[in-house]
Amino acid sequence: VASSQPQARRYPPAMMGIAGGAALLVLLVASFLWAAVLHVFVLLAGGRGGFGRSYQIVSMLSVLAPLQALLNWAPGAWPLPTLLGAYLAIGAAERLHQAPPARVRAVFAGLAAFALAFLAF
């Protein structure tokens, strides 16, 4: 007999709360890991700011996640958030980390090109 109840109603509220809390914890840890990766690339580009500045950049770039999810459905539009993210990351690294413009542009443009080439195949 088919139930008209959604799947989520089969689980107790406490279990749903624990699962939601665990998901938020995973996202929090992942944000610090992404900030660490970004920080390494900014330092390679000659940046001088601290880790907190890198975390600010990752927080700013997280705004692009819904746009990326939306444009993944549009044929040929999926590279746009990656290009916009590279542009925003370059500007943020230049300002927040006082990174040399030519070096930071080369590093982040290279990363964006690698990501687009990787995702295209």
Disulfide bonds with the S-S distance in Angstrom:
none
